[in-house]
Amino acid sequence: MSDKHLSSQFDADLNLVSSKVLEMGGLVESQIITAMQALNEFDSDAAERVIVAEERVNTMEVDIDEECSNIIARRQPAARDLRLLLAISKTITNLERAGDEAEKIAKRTKRLMEDGASRSVNIAEIKISGEMAVSILRRALDAFARLDTVAAAQIVRDDKAIDEEFRAFVRKLVTYMMEDPRTISVGLDYLFIAKAIERIGDHAKNIAEFIIYIVKGTDVRHKSRDALEREALS
């Protein structure tokens, strides 16, 4: 077998496993959208679909991770190819955890419905941050597909907006619960949901950081936003 053929087959292996990551990401994105639909509409069927989809997400994570291990064993990649496979392994972990957060939203929504919770708490910030989380994850997957470090840096910056919405909601929630202790139980459920959304944004940010690692070869996970941006744009 010629070196050229070997190289072509290796590229095909990398492209296949990358496409599986995007497929898994699409499923997780759908989970989050459906979870937010369940919350906004108090739709128990939608919540159940999110919960059922989690098993498929978990299976995909295991399958992709195994494929990455097989490629490393067979091909012994170096440099950027090795970084890609290592980053894929970390990316699918973050996708699986984002799916876990969507499942938490769905389960907590079902609990709110079972408890007969009314709209006693204004959840505008949750709706906004949910839309942001879906958008930032979608853009992270798109940046991964293109290995776009400029887009990745923007995603890291934009995650801050989700954090700000979360903090604003927590402040409002504390006020609600202080003024009317009857809202405490419902308020805690919504706090749990808001935190899950914030974590989805964090997972999308992590994926963006892995993109910079693949392209630049620098681990930027614990760098400041300014330092990360300089690395991404250099």
C-alpha positions, 0 to 999 in steps of 0.5 A, a space after each residue: 500500500 502506497 504512502 499516499 493511500 495510507 495518508 488518504 485513508 488516515 484523512 478519511 478516518 479523521 473526517 469520519 470521526 469529526 463528522 460523528 462529533 458534529 452529528 452528536 453535537 446536533 443531537 445535543 443541540 436538539 436536546 437543549 432546544 426541546 428542553 427549553 420548549 418543555 420549560 416554556 410550554 410546560 410540555 411533558 411530552 417534550 421533556 420526555 423526549 429529552 430524557 429518552 435522547 440521553 441514552 443515544 448521546 451517551 452511546 455516541 460518546 463511547 463509540 466516538 471515544 473508542 474510534 479515537 483510541 483505535 485511530 491513535 493505536 493504528 496511525 500513531 498520529 503526531 502534531 496537529 492530527 494528534 491534537 485533533 483526536 485528543 480535542 475530539 475526545 474532550 469535546 464529546 465529553 463536553 457535549 455529553 455533559 451538555 446533554 446531561 444539563 438538558 436532561 436536568 432541565 427536562 426532569 426539573 420541568 416535569 417536577 414543576 408540572 407535577 407540583 402544579 407550579 404556577 408562573 409565580 416567578 418571571 423567568 425571562 432571564 432563563 428564556 434569554 439565556 437558554 436561547 444564548 446557550 443554543 446559539 453558542 453551542 451551535 456556533 461552537 460546532 460550526 467553528 469546530 467544523 471549520 477549525 475557526 479560531 477567530 469564531 472560537 475566541 468570540 464564543 469565549 467572549 459571548 459566554 460571559 453574557 450567559 453568566 451575566 443573565 444567570 447572575 441577574 436571575 439569581 438576584 431577582 430570585 432571591 428577592 422573590 423568595 424573600 418577599 414571598 416564602 411560598 415561592 422558595 420551592 418553585 424558585 429553587 427548581 428554577 435556580 437549578 434550571 438556570 444553573 444547568 443553562 449556564 453550564 451548557 454555555 460553559 461546555 460550549 466555551 470549552 469546545 471553543 478552547 479546544 479549537 484553539 488548541 487544535 490549530 495553535 497547539 496551545 492549551 488556553 483553558 486557564 488563560 484570561 479572555 484577553 490572553 486567549 484572544 491574542 493566541 487565537 488571533 496570532 
